[in-house]
């Protein structure tokens, strides 16, 4: 039994990992899961990259919330990402808080949690850390890298950073750069965390009280961007929460308020506020064109990878035009690209929900790519 | 699986190993045939998401989009052939789409139903109604064919735009028919164009 493979794995890699900021990270801890079996020739591996607040528990029960894997309908035996055929790897990104190196990890220089001493990381740094993990697992070349939202940014960054290590990329509800509006929403979240007196400049790990109120507000603001107006209206409208009339006070009179408060609070049980700062920063810094001389097409000139992009018509966080911009750059670079905009009432979150069309496209793309 | 007759004509005349952009590629039937039989590197553009999904499921590279809006994003001369089959008459600006085809591709195949076919003429002349035929099955108010065109109209347009007709094929009942009086006798035309 090779203990590098299986559920709930952890590895400490010596590093150092050279980061875009100029700093270096050592050691590099990575928490990950694998599903399925690596082929003799190592050629059947698919890497799944997770979104901002997701983690490595893509198809297994979450240890904190007890909820089933976040992409169960996509990953498993006979599913579009078929664990009978592929070795599927999903790793917690660096900067996060589910076991990979992040601000809550111990800084070897001080023996204390890093807090704000953790270096600022980028999407490309996350990808480089994943490449170190693949080296450890003996995977040279990925059959595919797949991700939605921030996972899609990693899936775009993979062939740009390691052109020879990836055969195909599936990029769902994502973008090649964060827009001013994307950055603006993230800044609201970060300021909410930093305004919480419990934040203490990030040095709260020994204090017994985390900046949960600030983190909850950050989550509430972000959560609105994951839904569509039509979806919110359909789900809540102006319905009142367990009452017959307005209270003329500031309780959660409306169901939508109650829902957001619940989302915010539940989030603080499973997520670290500093990790939220670091990962949102990484997303805001993401601009794949900027990393390649200002020309997005240049990011894809070295790679032979096939690309499949999917957007959703009600996603206003990473709208269809962002995917189209990537497709145009792929065309300019001569890369093989497929793209489809799917219809869904659920906004950005649609990529996490069961969608027969999305399943069909991804299944077909992964299976028949030759 | 046999190809639609106009697509079969095109498939027979695409050089093996070439690069092809199929605009309005549907579920990718022509692209798949070109890839499998002639080792063609085919890419597609298609409006309908269900068709895109079907084509991607065949392992083809297909992008959702429409000919009027999205051709401008393709680089100059990035394909040996641009193919526009039974789509020209559905575009908002057919003349501009033609220009785009020959900007993107070295050559262009264009196929369209001939609105001057005798059955169409008879329908208008004797019936006084917009024709509903096998090739043009929709009624006037729900047809996607917003720019009906005849073979002679098409010849005039390409001449006006300085485009060379390298070859042309005419179809009737799915079978080839001669060039003589094609504007009257042919239901369907396939043109091979170059600048």
Interface residues (C-beta under 8 A of the other chain):
Chain A: X306 X308 X324 X327 X328 X331 X332 X334 X336 X337 X338 X339 X340 X341 X342 X343 X357 X360 X361 X363 X364 X365 X367 X368 X369 X370
Chain B: X43 X49 X50 X52 X53 X55 X56 X57 X58 X59 X60 X61 X62 X63 X64 X65 X70 X73 X74 X75 X78
